[in-house]
Amino acid sequence: MRIMRFKNNIGPQVRRIREARRWTQSKLAVKLQLVGYDISRTGVSKIEGRFVCITDKQLLFLAEALRVSVLDLFPARQNCRFSDFMAKLEMTRF
């Protein structure tokens, strides 16, 4: 049985996009609240740290607040089998 180390795969991309915009975690939390996702700075930190699972609705709120497509929130897949890609994601601390 494989053990999943992280609860989401979008956290590092959320952090990179946020930092590229020079937003703090607090500013992203405010942006998320404005689009209807009730979250605190601590909640943003947990997403970026991959400590929480993300629902499909939360994914849509994140994309809206960050002004990116949903696909932009996922890591780029290298030329490899999907199962190998997923195994690597589960073990990688970006």
Residue pairs with C-beta under 8 A, 6 or more apart in sequence:
2 87
2 90
4 90
5 90
5 91
6 50
6 51
6 89
6 90
6 93
7 50
7 51
7 52
7 53
8 47
8 50
8 52
8 53
8 54
9 50
9 74
9 75
9 89
10 47
10 54
10 59
10 62
10 73
10 74
11 47
11 48
11 49
11 50
11 94
12 48
12 50
12 75
12 94
13 72
13 73
13 74
13 75
14 28
14 44
14 47
14 48
14 62
14 66
14 73
15 48
17 66
17 68
17 72
17 73
18 25
18 28
18 44
18 48
18 66
21 66
23 31
24 41
25 41
25 44
25 45
25 48
26 41
26 44
28 44
28 65
28 66
29 39
29 40
29 41
29 43
29 44
31 65
31 66
32 39
32 44
32 61
32 62
32 65
33 39
34 65
35 61
35 64
35 65
36 61
37 58
37 61
37 62
37 65
43 52
46 52
47 54
47 62
54 62
59 70
59 73
60 70
62 73
63 69
63 70
63 72
63 73
66 72
66 73
75 89
75 94
77 85
78 85
80 88
